[in-house]
Each structure stands twice: as structure tokens, then as C-alpha cells.
Amino acid sequence: MTQRSPVFTRRALVGAAVTLAGMPRLAWAQKDTKMKIRIAFATHDFTATLYDNPSARDFASMLPLDLTIDDYANNEKIAYLPRKLTEEGSGPFSNEAPGDLCYYSPWGNLAFFYAGYRYSSGLIRLGRLDGGVEPLLTRGKFPLLIEHLT
């Protein structure tokens, strides 16, 4: 049987501890909750599930909201919030996909992605649309209602 050096063992333990310390934050930031919201504009009425993170909880505390949704670029619709959300616990994420509901902290707006996008600094993922992105393909500027789903 080969004896391992105490230095190697300590390094392995410290490395594992550091890795595990970072994992809960990543998993927690993307964990689905039972927190459902209703989103309505034009003739569309659909739902989203918020993640369990400080920004999503802060957003939910503001509901119901009457906003305006409008086209931005060629991959998202945006709506400006009445105040900024907390950025606590935010950080880079991957697996960006159409259907993501995000908050862009530099501008204080929601971003509803209906086509591919890439993470950029200041973008915080709040949740995901429960259905397809088809409602977001309706071009134009509309009154927007976001409320808790009861």
C-alpha cells in the first residue's frame, strides 16, 4: 500500500472545500422555485418560474407591476423597472437560452430573451418562461402586467 504525503492530502482537502464552497452558490442561483408569475401584454398571457436568488426575490416583492414592454435588438424585449434590484449573489452564468428572464442592472430593466444571447457583465438571470417564447415575437410596444400567479 502506498502512503500519501500529508501535504498532498491537505491540498486535496483544501481544494475540495473551495470547490464545494462555490457549488452551492451556483446551484442556488439557478434553482427553480414554486414562485410563479403571470405576464400579460397585447393578447398574450403566459407564466414564468423565478429562480431562488436575492434578485428574483427582490423582483417578486415589487409585484404586481404595470410596465411597458418594447423590442430591443433582435433577440429580446425589455421593460424598465421602477427601481433597481439588489445585485447580491449575482455573477456570471452559462447555458444562456431563449426563454430566460433576466435583469440588466446597469439600465435597471428586465430582459425577456426570445433568441440566443450571451452573458454580459451586469446581467442577472431571474427565471425562465414556462412555455415557448412565441409571445415575445410580437413586435411593438405594449402595456405589460406582471403579477404573482395565484
DSSP file (Angstrom, degrees, kcal/mol; ACC not computed):
  #  RESIDUE AA STRUCTURE BP1 BP2  ACC     N-H-->O    O-->H-N    N-H-->O    O-->H-N    TCO  KAPPA ALPHA  PHI   PSI    X-CA   Y-CA   Z-CA
    1    1 A M              0   0    0      0, 0.0     2,-0.4     0, 0.0     0, 0.0   0.000 360.0 360.0 360.0 135.2    0.0    0.0    0.0
    2    2 A T        -     0   0    0      1,-0.0     2,-0.5     0, 0.0     0, 0.0  -0.696 360.0-137.4 -88.7 133.8    1.4    3.4   -1.0
    3    3 A Q        -     0   0    0     -2,-0.4     2,-0.3     1,-0.0    -1,-0.0  -0.775  16.7-141.9 -89.2 128.8    1.5    6.1    1.7
    4    4 A R        -     0   0    0     -2,-0.5    -1,-0.0     1,-0.1     0, 0.0  -0.670  23.2-108.5 -90.1 147.0    0.4    9.6    0.6
    5    5 A S     >  -     0   0    0     -2,-0.3     4,-1.9     1,-0.1     3,-0.2  -0.449  19.3-125.5 -73.1 147.2    2.2   12.6    1.8
    6    6 A P  H  > S+     0   0    0      0, 0.0     4,-2.6     0, 0.0     5,-0.2   0.820 110.3  58.4 -60.7 -31.7    0.3   14.8    4.3
    7    7 A V  H  > S+     0   0    0      2,-0.2     4,-2.5     1,-0.2     5,-0.2   0.928 106.2  47.4 -64.7 -44.9    0.9   17.9    2.0
    8    8 A F  H  > S+     0   0    0      1,-0.2     4,-2.5     2,-0.2    -1,-0.2   0.922 113.1  49.0 -61.6 -44.2   -0.9   16.2   -0.9
    9    9 A T  H  X S+     0   0    0     -4,-1.9     4,-2.4     2,-0.2    -2,-0.2   0.913 111.6  48.3 -63.5 -44.7   -3.8   15.2    1.4
   10   10 A R  H  X S+     0   0    0     -4,-2.6     4,-2.8     2,-0.2     5,-0.2   0.917 112.3  49.6 -62.8 -42.9   -4.1   18.7    2.8
   11   11 A R  H  X S+     0   0    0     -4,-2.5     4,-2.8     1,-0.2    -2,-0.2   0.915 111.1  49.4 -61.7 -42.9   -4.0   20.3   -0.7
   12   12 A A  H  X S+     0   0    0     -4,-2.5     4,-2.4     2,-0.2    -1,-0.2   0.917 112.9  47.0 -62.9 -42.7   -6.7   17.9   -1.8
   13   13 A L  H  X S+     0   0    0     -4,-2.4     4,-2.4     2,-0.2    -2,-0.2   0.918 113.8  46.8 -66.1 -43.6   -8.9   18.7    1.1
   14   14 A V  H  X S+     0   0    0     -4,-2.8     4,-2.5     2,-0.2    -2,-0.2   0.920 113.4  49.6 -64.1 -43.8   -8.5   22.4    0.8
   15   15 A G  H  X S+     0   0    0     -4,-2.8     4,-2.3    -5,-0.2    -2,-0.2   0.911 112.0  47.6 -61.5 -43.2   -9.1   22.2   -3.0
   16   16 A A  H  X S+     0   0    0     -4,-2.4     4,-2.8    -5,-0.2     5,-0.2   0.899 111.3  51.1 -65.1 -40.9  -12.3   20.1   -2.4
   17   17 A A  H  X S+     0   0    0     -4,-2.4     4,-2.2     2,-0.2    -2,-0.2   0.914 110.8  48.0 -63.5 -43.0  -13.5   22.5    0.3
   18   18 A V  H  X S+     0   0    0     -4,-2.5     4,-1.4     2,-0.2    -2,-0.2   0.922 113.3  48.3 -63.5 -43.9  -13.0   25.5   -2.0
   19   19 A T  H  X S+     0   0    0     -4,-2.3     4,-1.4     1,-0.2     3,-0.3   0.936 113.3  46.6 -61.7 -47.7  -14.8   23.8   -4.9
   20   20 A L  H  < S+     0   0    0     -4,-2.8    -1,-0.2     1,-0.2    -2,-0.2   0.845 106.6  58.9 -65.4 -33.7  -17.7   22.7   -2.6
   21   21 A A  H  X S+     0   0    0     -4,-2.2     4,-0.5     1,-0.2    -1,-0.2   0.863 109.7  44.1 -63.7 -34.8  -18.0   26.2   -1.2
   22   22 A G  H  X S+     0   0    0     -4,-1.4     4,-1.5    -3,-0.3    -1,-0.2   0.765 102.3  68.5 -79.8 -25.9  -18.6   27.6   -4.7
   23   23 A M  H  X S+     0   0    0     -4,-1.4     4,-2.7     1,-0.2     5,-0.3   0.906  92.4  54.4 -66.1 -45.2  -21.0   24.9   -5.8
   24   24 A P  H  > S+     0   0    0      0, 0.0     4,-3.2     0, 0.0     5,-0.2   0.895 107.2  52.8 -58.8 -37.2  -24.0   25.8   -3.5
   25   25 A R  H  X S+     0   0    0     -4,-0.5     4,-2.3     2,-0.2    -2,-0.2   0.925 111.9  44.9 -62.5 -44.5  -24.0   29.4   -4.8
   26   26 A L  H  X S+     0   0    0     -4,-1.5     4,-0.9     2,-0.2    -1,-0.2   0.936 117.6  43.2 -66.1 -45.8  -24.1   28.3   -8.4
   27   27 A A  H >X S+     0   0    0     -4,-2.7     3,-0.7     1,-0.2     4,-0.6   0.916 114.8  50.6 -65.1 -42.4  -26.8   25.7   -7.8
   28   28 A W  H >< S+     0   0    0     -4,-3.2     3,-0.8    -5,-0.3    24,-0.4   0.884 105.3  56.6 -63.0 -39.6  -28.8   28.0   -5.5
   29   29 A A  H 3< S+     0   0    0     -4,-2.3    -1,-0.2     1,-0.2    -2,-0.2   0.743 116.6  35.1 -66.8 -22.5  -28.7   30.8   -8.1
   30   30 A Q  H << S+     0   0    0     -4,-0.9    -1,-0.2    -3,-0.7     2,-0.2   0.348  86.4 125.3-112.8   4.6  -30.3   28.6  -10.8
   31   31 A K    <<  -     0   0    0     -3,-0.8    21,-2.0    -4,-0.6     2,-0.1  -0.476  59.5-126.2 -71.5 129.1  -32.6   26.6   -8.6
   32   32 A D  E     -A   51   0A   0     -2,-0.2     2,-0.2    19,-0.2    19,-0.2  -0.386  27.9-164.3 -67.7 152.0  -36.3   26.6   -9.6
   33   33 A T  E     -     0   0A   0     17,-1.1    -1,-0.0     2,-0.2    19,-0.0  -0.677  36.4-108.2-123.3-179.2  -38.8   27.7   -7.0
   34   34 A K  E    S+     0   0A   0     -2,-0.2     2,-1.0    15,-0.1    17,-0.1   0.326  82.0 120.1 -89.3   6.0  -42.5   27.4   -6.7
   35   35 A M  E     +     0   0A   0     15,-0.4    15,-2.8   113,-0.0     2,-0.4  -0.617  43.1 179.8 -79.0 102.9  -42.6   31.2   -7.3
   36   36 A K  E     -A   49   0A   0     -2,-1.0   113,-2.3   113,-0.3     2,-0.3  -0.819   9.2-165.0-106.3 143.3  -44.7   31.6  -10.4
   37   37 A I  E     -AB  48 148A   0     11,-2.5    11,-1.8    -2,-0.4     2,-0.4  -0.925  14.6-134.6-125.3 153.7  -45.5   34.9  -12.1
   38   38 A R  E     -AB  47 147A   0    109,-3.3   109,-2.2    -2,-0.3     2,-0.4  -0.896  18.5-166.8-105.8 136.0  -48.1   35.8  -14.7
   39   39 A I  E     +AB  46 146A   0      7,-3.3     7,-2.8    -2,-0.4     2,-0.4  -0.989   9.2 177.4-125.5 129.1  -47.0   38.0  -17.6
   40   40 A A  E     +AB  45 145A   0    105,-2.5   105,-2.7    -2,-0.4     2,-0.3  -0.994  11.5 144.9-138.8 132.2  -49.5   39.7  -19.9
   41   41 A F  E >   -AB  44 144A   0      3,-1.7     3,-3.0    -2,-0.4   103,-0.1  -0.965  66.1 -14.0-157.1 155.0  -49.2   42.1  -22.8
   42   42 A A  T 3  S-     0   0    0    101,-0.5   100,-0.0    -2,-0.3    99,-0.0  -0.311 130.0 -31.4  49.8-125.8  -51.1   42.6  -26.1
   43   43 A T  T 3  S+     0   0    0     92,-0.1     2,-0.3    -3,-0.1    -1,-0.3   0.261 116.8 107.7-100.9  11.0  -53.2   39.4  -26.5
   44   44 A H  E <   +A   41   0A   0     -3,-3.0    -3,-1.7    91,-0.1     2,-0.3  -0.707  38.4 174.9 -99.7 141.2  -50.6   37.2  -24.7
   45   45 A D  E     +A   40   0A   0     -2,-0.3     2,-0.3    -5,-0.2    -5,-0.2  -0.933  21.6 145.8-142.5 113.7  -50.9   35.7  -21.2
   46   46 A F  E     -A   39   0A   0     -7,-2.8    -7,-3.3    -2,-0.3     2,-0.3  -0.870  33.6-123.2-145.6 174.5  -48.1   33.4  -20.1
   47   47 A T  E     -A   38   0A   0     -2,-0.3    83,-2.6    -9,-0.2    84,-0.6  -0.793  12.9-166.3-124.4 163.5  -46.2   32.3  -17.0
   48   48 A A  E     -AC  37 129A   0    -11,-1.8   -11,-2.5    81,-0.3     2,-0.5  -0.972  18.1-133.0-142.7 155.3  -42.6   32.1  -15.7
   49   49 A T  E     -AC  36 128A   0     79,-2.6    79,-2.2    -2,-0.3   -13,-0.2  -0.958  23.6-139.4-111.1 126.6  -40.9   30.5  -12.8
   50   50 A L  E     - C   0 127A   0    -15,-2.8   -17,-1.1    -2,-0.5   -15,-0.4  -0.563  15.0-122.9 -84.9 148.5  -38.5   32.5  -10.8
   51   51 A Y  E     -A   32   0A   0     75,-3.6     2,-1.3    -2,-0.2   -19,-0.2  -0.390  29.7-103.2 -80.3 165.4  -35.2   31.2   -9.5
   52   52 A D  S    S+     0   0    0    -21,-2.0   -21,-0.3   -24,-0.4   -22,-0.1  -0.696  76.3 116.0 -93.4  83.5  -34.3   31.2   -5.8
   53   53 A N  S  > S-     0   0    0     -2,-1.3     4,-2.3    73,-0.1     5,-0.2  -0.965  76.4-105.3-144.2 161.0  -31.8   34.1   -5.7
   54   54 A P  H  > S+     0   0    0      0, 0.0     4,-2.3     0, 0.0    32,-0.2   0.855 117.9  51.3 -57.7 -38.0  -31.8   37.6   -4.0
   55   55 A S  H  > S+     0   0    0     33,-0.4     4,-2.5     2,-0.2    31,-0.1   0.914 110.9  47.7 -67.1 -42.0  -32.5   39.5   -7.2
   56   56 A A  H  > S+     0   0    0      2,-0.2     4,-2.6     1,-0.2    -1,-0.2   0.898 112.7  48.9 -66.0 -40.4  -35.5   37.3   -8.1
   57   57 A R  H  X S+     0   0    0     -4,-2.3     4,-1.7     2,-0.2    -1,-0.2   0.895 111.2  50.1 -65.9 -39.0  -37.0   37.6   -4.6
   58   58 A D  H  X S+     0   0    0     -4,-2.3     4,-0.6    -5,-0.2    -2,-0.2   0.919 111.2  49.3 -63.3 -43.8  -36.5   41.4   -4.7
   59   59 A F  H >< S+     0   0    0     -4,-2.5     3,-1.6     1,-0.2     4,-0.4   0.937 109.4  51.6 -59.4 -47.9  -38.3   41.5   -8.1
   60   60 A A  H >< S+     0   0    0     -4,-2.6     3,-1.2     1,-0.3    -1,-0.2   0.826 101.6  61.8 -60.3 -32.1  -41.2   39.3   -6.7
   61   61 A S  H 3< S+     0   0    0     -4,-1.7    -1,-0.3     1,-0.2    -2,-0.2   0.698  99.4  56.8 -68.1 -17.2  -41.5   41.7   -3.8
   62   62 A M  T << S+     0   0    0     -3,-1.6    -1,-0.2    -4,-0.6    -2,-0.2   0.595  90.1 152.1 -86.9 -12.7  -42.4   44.5   -6.3
   63   63 A L    <   +     0   0    0     -3,-1.2    84,-0.2    -4,-0.4     2,-0.1  -0.379  38.6  53.0 -75.1 146.2  -45.3   42.7   -7.9
   64   64 A P  S    S+     0   0    0      0, 0.0     2,-0.4     0, 0.0    83,-0.2   0.480  75.3 176.7 -81.3 155.9  -47.8   43.5   -9.2
   65   65 A L  E     -D  146   0A   0     81,-2.8    81,-2.2    -2,-0.1     2,-0.6  -0.986  26.4-157.8-129.7 137.6  -46.2   45.8  -11.8
   66   66 A D  E     +D  145   0A   0     -2,-0.4    79,-0.2    79,-0.2     2,-0.2  -0.966  38.8 147.6-110.3 112.3  -47.7   47.8  -14.6
   67   67 A L  E     -D  144   0A   0     77,-2.9    77,-2.9    -2,-0.6     2,-0.4  -0.533  46.7-104.8-127.5-170.1  -44.8   48.5  -17.1
   68   68 A T  E     -D  143   0A   0     12,-0.3    12,-0.5    75,-0.3     2,-0.4  -0.998  25.7-155.2-125.1 132.6  -44.2   48.9  -20.8
   69   69 A I  E     +D  142   0A   0     73,-2.8    73,-2.4    -2,-0.4     2,-0.3  -0.885  20.4 168.8-108.6 140.0  -42.6   46.2  -22.9
   70   70 A D  E     -E   78   0A   0      8,-2.1     8,-2.8    -2,-0.4    71,-0.2  -0.951  36.8 -90.0-146.7 161.6  -40.8   47.1  -26.1
   71   71 A D  E     -E   77   0A   0     -2,-0.3     2,-0.3     6,-0.2     6,-0.2  -0.456  37.1-176.6 -73.5 144.6  -38.4   45.5  -28.6
   72   72 A Y  E >>  -E   76   0A   0      4,-2.3     4,-1.4    -2,-0.1     3,-1.0  -0.976  54.5 -33.7-144.3 132.3  -34.7   45.7  -28.1
   73   73 A A  T 34 S-     0   0    0     -2,-0.3    -1,-0.1     1,-0.2     0, 0.0  -0.198  96.1 -66.6  53.3-148.6  -32.1   44.4  -30.6
   74   74 A N  T 34 S+     0   0    0     -3,-0.1    -1,-0.2     1,-0.1     3,-0.1   0.078 127.3  47.5-121.2  22.3  -33.2   41.3  -32.4
   75   75 A N  T <4 S+     0   0    0     -3,-1.0    39,-2.4     1,-0.2    40,-1.4   0.395 103.5  38.1-143.8   2.9  -33.3   38.9  -29.5
   76   76 A E  E  <  -EF  72 113A   0     -4,-1.4    -4,-2.3    37,-0.3     2,-0.4  -0.990  52.6-139.4-154.5 160.0  -35.2   40.4  -26.6
   77   77 A K  E     -EF  71 112A   0     35,-1.9    35,-3.1    -2,-0.3     2,-0.3  -0.922  29.8-157.6-114.2 148.3  -38.0   42.5  -25.3
   78   78 A I  E     -EF  70 111A   0     -8,-2.8    -8,-2.1    -2,-0.4     2,-0.3  -0.903  15.6-172.6-129.2 156.7  -37.3   44.9  -22.4
   79   79 A A  E     - F   0 110A   0     31,-1.4    31,-3.4    -2,-0.3     2,-0.4  -0.968  24.4-128.8-146.6 130.7  -39.2   46.6  -19.6
   80   80 A Y  E     - F   0 109A   0    -12,-0.5   -12,-0.3    -2,-0.3    29,-0.2  -0.656  21.3-137.9 -85.2 132.7  -37.9   49.2  -17.2
   81   81 A L        -     0   0    0     27,-2.2     3,-0.0    -2,-0.4    -1,-0.0  -0.485  18.6-119.4 -83.9 156.9  -38.5   48.6  -13.5
   82   82 A P  S    S+     0   0    0      0, 0.0     2,-0.3     0, 0.0    -1,-0.1   0.707  95.4   9.2 -71.3 -18.0  -39.5   51.5  -11.2
   83   83 A R  S    S-     0   0    0     25,-0.1     2,-0.1     0, 0.0    -2,-0.1  -0.974  89.7 -88.2-152.5 164.7  -36.4   50.9   -9.1
   84   84 A K        -     0   0    0     -2,-0.3     2,-0.2     1,-0.1     3,-0.1  -0.418  39.2-129.7 -74.2 151.0  -33.1   48.9   -9.2
   85   85 A L        -     0   0    0      1,-0.1   -30,-0.1    -2,-0.1    -1,-0.1  -0.601  32.0 -89.7 -93.9 159.5  -33.0   45.3   -7.8
   86   86 A T        -     0   0    0    -32,-0.2    -1,-0.1    -2,-0.2   -27,-0.1  -0.375  26.1-157.6 -63.2 147.6  -30.4   44.0   -5.4
   87   87 A E    >   +     0   0    0    -33,-0.1     3,-1.9     3,-0.1    -1,-0.1   0.258  44.4 137.6-109.0   8.6  -27.3   42.5   -7.1
   88   88 A E  T 3  S+     0   0    0      1,-0.3   -33,-0.4   -34,-0.1     3,-0.1  -0.303  73.8  11.1 -58.1 133.2  -26.4   40.4   -4.1
   89   89 A G  T 3  S+     0   0    0      1,-0.2    -1,-0.3   -35,-0.1     2,-0.1   0.535  96.1 137.2  77.9   6.1  -25.3   36.9   -5.1
   90   90 A S    <   +     0   0    0     -3,-1.9    -1,-0.2    34,-0.1    34,-0.1  -0.383  16.5 133.1 -82.6 164.7  -25.1   37.7   -8.8
   91   91 A G        -     0   0    0     32,-0.3    -3,-0.0    -3,-0.1     0, 0.0  -0.951  56.0 -40.4 172.0 177.2  -22.3   36.6  -11.0
   92   92 A P        -     0   0    0      0, 0.0     2,-0.3     0, 0.0    32,-0.0  -0.190  53.8-175.2 -58.5 148.5  -21.5   35.1  -14.4
   93   93 A F        -     0   0    0     30,-0.1    26,-0.2   -63,-0.0     2,-0.2  -0.924   9.0-153.2-138.1 166.0  -23.7   32.2  -15.6
   94   94 A S        +     0   0    0     -2,-0.3    24,-0.0     1,-0.1     0, 0.0  -0.589  63.8  66.5-126.2-170.5  -23.7   29.9  -18.6
   95   95 A N        -     0   0    0     -2,-0.2    -1,-0.1     1,-0.2    23,-0.1   0.854  65.1-172.3  60.5  37.9  -26.2   28.0  -20.6
   96   96 A E        +     0   0    0     -3,-0.1    -1,-0.2    21,-0.1    21,-0.1  -0.359  12.4 168.4 -59.1 138.2  -27.9   31.1  -21.9
   97   97 A A    >   -     0   0    0     19,-0.1     3,-1.6    18,-0.1    16,-0.2  -0.998  42.7 -88.0-153.4 150.9  -31.1   30.2  -23.8
   98   98 A P  T 3  S+     0   0    0      0, 0.0    16,-0.2     0, 0.0     3,-0.1  -0.345 112.0  46.0 -54.8 141.6  -34.2   31.7  -25.3
   99   99 A G  T 3  S+     0   0    0     14,-3.2    30,-2.8     1,-0.4     2,-0.2   0.287  79.6 135.6 101.3  -8.4  -36.9   31.9  -22.6
  100  100 A D  E <   -G  128   0A   0     -3,-1.6    13,-2.2    28,-0.2     2,-0.6  -0.517  44.7-150.8 -72.1 139.5  -34.5   33.3  -20.0
  101  101 A L  E     +GH 127 112A   0     26,-2.8    25,-2.9    -2,-0.2    26,-1.8  -0.968  28.8 171.1-109.2 119.5  -35.9   36.2  -17.9
  102  102 A C  E     -GH 125 111A   0      9,-2.7     9,-2.8    -2,-0.6     2,-0.4  -0.783  32.3-133.7-127.7 167.0  -33.1   38.4  -16.8
  103  103 A Y  E     -GH 124 110A   0     21,-2.8    21,-2.8    -2,-0.3     2,-0.8  -0.991  12.7-151.8-119.9 130.2  -32.4   41.7  -15.1
  104  104 A Y  E >>> -GH 123 109A   0      5,-3.1     4,-1.8    -2,-0.4     5,-1.4  -0.869  10.3-165.0-104.9 102.0  -29.8   44.1  -16.6
  105  105 A S  T 345S+     0   0    0     17,-2.8    -1,-0.2    -2,-0.8    18,-0.1   0.813  78.6  61.4 -63.0 -36.8  -28.5   46.0  -13.6
  106  106 A P  T 345S+     0   0    0      0, 0.0    -1,-0.2     0, 0.0    16,-0.1   0.874 120.7  26.3 -59.8 -33.5  -26.7   48.9  -15.4
  107  107 A W  T <45S-     0   0    0     -3,-0.8    -2,-0.2     2,-0.1   -23,-0.0   0.602 102.9-125.9-102.7 -14.9  -30.0   50.1  -17.0
  108  108 A G  T  <5 +     0   0    0     -4,-1.8   -27,-2.2     1,-0.2     2,-0.3   0.847  63.9 130.4  73.6  34.4  -32.5   48.7  -14.4
  109  109 A N  E   < -FH  80 104A   0     -5,-1.4    -5,-3.1   -29,-0.2     2,-0.3  -0.855  58.9-119.5-123.3 156.8  -34.5   46.7  -16.9
  110  110 A L  E     -FH  79 103A   0    -31,-3.4   -31,-1.4    -2,-0.3     2,-0.5  -0.638  25.0-153.6 -81.7 148.1  -36.0   43.3  -17.3
  111  111 A A  E     -FH  78 102A   0     -9,-2.8    -9,-2.7    -2,-0.3     2,-0.8  -0.979   7.1-166.6-128.4 118.5  -34.8   41.4  -20.4
  112  112 A F  E     -FH  77 101A   0    -35,-3.1   -35,-1.9    -2,-0.5     2,-0.4  -0.895  18.5-151.4-102.7 103.3  -37.1   38.7  -21.9
  113  113 A F  E     +F   76   0A   0    -13,-2.2   -14,-3.2    -2,-0.8   -37,-0.3  -0.633  28.4 166.5 -85.6 128.2  -34.9   36.7  -24.3
  114  114 A Y        +     0   0    0    -39,-2.4     2,-0.3    -2,-0.4   -38,-0.2   0.405  69.8  32.4-115.0  -2.7  -36.6   35.1  -27.3
  115  115 A A  S    S-     0   0    0    -40,-1.4   -16,-0.1   -18,-0.1   -40,-0.1  -0.890 104.7 -58.7-142.4 173.3  -33.4   34.3  -29.3
  116  116 A G        +     0   0    0     -2,-0.3     2,-0.3   -18,-0.1    -2,-0.1  -0.120  57.1 164.4 -56.7 149.6  -29.8   33.4  -28.5
  117  117 A Y        -     0   0    0     -4,-0.1     2,-0.4   -21,-0.1   -21,-0.1  -0.945  28.7-123.8-154.4 171.1  -27.7   35.7  -26.4
  118  118 A R        -     0   0    0     -2,-0.3   -24,-0.1   -23,-0.1   -21,-0.0  -0.951  34.0 -99.5-124.6 146.2  -24.5   35.7  -24.4
  119  119 A Y        -     0   0    0     -2,-0.4     2,-0.3   -26,-0.2     5,-0.0  -0.312  42.1-175.6 -57.3 140.4  -23.9   36.6  -20.8
  120  120 A S    >   -     0   0    0      0, 0.0     3,-2.1     0, 0.0    -1,-0.0  -0.969  38.6 -80.0-135.8 156.3  -22.6   40.1  -20.2
  121  121 A S  T 3  S+     0   0    0     -2,-0.3     3,-0.1     1,-0.3     0, 0.0  -0.258 117.4  27.4 -55.6 132.7  -21.5   41.9  -17.0
  122  122 A G  T 3  S+     0   0    0      1,-0.3   -17,-2.8   -17,-0.1     2,-0.5   0.318  88.2 124.6  96.4  -7.5  -24.5   43.2  -15.1
  123  123 A L  E <   - G   0 104A   0     -3,-2.1     2,-0.5   -19,-0.2    -1,-0.3  -0.759  38.1-173.0 -89.5 127.7  -26.9   40.6  -16.4
  124  124 A I  E     - G   0 103A   0    -21,-2.8   -21,-2.8    -2,-0.5     2,-0.5  -0.982  20.8-133.2-123.5 123.9  -28.7   38.6  -13.7
  125  125 A R  E     + G   0 102A   0     -2,-0.5   -23,-0.3   -23,-0.2   -69,-0.2  -0.659  25.2 175.9 -80.6 124.5  -30.9   35.6  -14.5
  126  126 A L  E     -     0   0A   0    -25,-2.9   -75,-3.6    -2,-0.5     2,-0.3   0.726  55.1 -60.5 -97.7 -28.8  -34.2   35.8  -12.6
  127  127 A G  E     -CG  50 101A   0    -26,-1.8   -26,-2.8   -77,-0.3     2,-0.3  -0.970  52.1 -81.8 172.9-162.6  -36.0   32.8  -14.1
  128  128 A R  E     -CG  49 100A   0    -79,-2.2   -79,-2.6    -2,-0.3   -28,-0.2  -0.983  34.3-109.2-137.6 145.4  -37.4   31.1  -17.1
  129  129 A L  E     -C   48   0A   0    -30,-2.8   -81,-0.3    -2,-0.3     4,-0.1  -0.507  26.0-140.8 -66.6 142.4  -40.6   31.3  -19.2
  130  130 A D  S    S+     0   0    0    -83,-2.6   -82,-0.2    -2,-0.2    -1,-0.1   0.806  81.3  29.7 -79.4 -29.6  -42.7   28.2  -18.6
  131  131 A G  S    S-     0   0    0    -84,-0.6    -2,-0.1     1,-0.3   -85,-0.0  -0.215 106.9 -54.8-109.2-158.8  -43.9   27.9  -22.2
  132  132 A G        -     0   0    0     -2,-0.1    -1,-0.3     1,-0.1     4,-0.1  -0.121  46.2-112.5 -74.4 177.5  -42.3   28.8  -25.5
  133  133 A V  S >> S+     0   0    0      1,-0.2     3,-1.4   -19,-0.1     4,-0.5   0.350  81.4 112.9 -93.5   4.9  -41.1   32.2  -26.5
  134  134 A E  G >4 S+     0   0    0      1,-0.3     3,-1.7     2,-0.2     4,-0.3   0.837  70.2  58.1 -51.2 -42.3  -43.8   32.8  -29.1
  135  135 A P  G >4 S+     0   0    0      0, 0.0     3,-1.4     0, 0.0    -1,-0.3   0.864 101.1  58.1 -57.9 -32.4  -45.5   35.7  -27.2
  136  136 A L  G <4 S+     0   0    0     -3,-1.4    -2,-0.2     1,-0.3   -22,-0.1   0.626  90.2  72.0 -73.0 -12.0  -42.2   37.6  -27.3
  137  137 A L  G <<  +     0   0    0     -3,-1.7     2,-0.6    -4,-0.5    -1,-0.3   0.583  69.0 107.5 -79.8  -9.5  -42.1   37.5  -31.1
  138  138 A T  S <  S-     0   0    0     -3,-1.4     2,-0.1    -4,-0.3   -96,-0.0  -0.601  70.4-137.8 -70.3 114.1  -45.0   40.0  -31.3
  139  139 A R        +     0   0    0     -2,-0.6     2,-0.2     2,-0.0    -2,-0.1  -0.461  54.1  50.7 -77.9 145.0  -43.3   43.2  -32.4
  140  140 A G  S    S-     0   0    0     -2,-0.1     2,-0.4     2,-0.0   -69,-0.1  -0.642  83.5 -64.4 126.6-179.9  -44.1   46.6  -30.9
  141  141 A K        +     0   0    0     -2,-0.2   -71,-0.2   -71,-0.2    -2,-0.0  -0.921  54.5 166.4-111.5 130.0  -44.5   48.5  -27.7
  142  142 A F  E     - D   0  69A   0    -73,-2.4   -73,-2.8    -2,-0.4     2,-0.1  -0.958  42.9 -95.1-142.2 154.5  -47.3   47.4  -25.3
  143  143 A P  E     - D   0  68A   0      0, 0.0  -101,-0.5     0, 0.0     2,-0.4  -0.497  46.1-153.3 -63.3 143.9  -48.6   47.9  -21.7
  144  144 A L  E     -BD  41  67A   0    -77,-2.9   -77,-2.9  -103,-0.1     2,-0.5  -0.985  12.9-164.3-129.5 132.3  -47.2   45.0  -19.6
  145  145 A L  E     -BD  40  66A   0   -105,-2.7  -105,-2.5    -2,-0.4     2,-0.4  -0.970   7.7-179.7-115.2 130.2  -48.7   43.4  -16.5
  146  146 A I  E     +BD  39  65A   0    -81,-2.2   -81,-2.8    -2,-0.5     2,-0.3  -0.997  17.0 152.7-128.3 126.8  -46.6   41.2  -14.2
  147  147 A E  E     -B   38   0A   0   -109,-2.2  -109,-3.3    -2,-0.4     2,-0.1  -0.944  49.0 -81.8-146.4 165.4  -48.1   39.7  -11.1
  148  148 A H  E     -B   37   0A   0     -2,-0.3     2,-0.6  -111,-0.2  -111,-0.3  -0.440  46.2-121.9 -64.7 142.1  -47.9   36.7   -8.8
  149  149 A L              0   0    0   -113,-2.3  -113,-0.3     1,-0.1    -1,-0.1  -0.797 360.0 360.0 -88.0 124.5  -49.7   33.7  -10.1
  150  150 A T              0   0    0     -2,-0.6    -1,-0.1     0, 0.0    -2,-0.0   0.435 360.0 360.0 -99.5 360.0  -52.3   32.6   -7.6
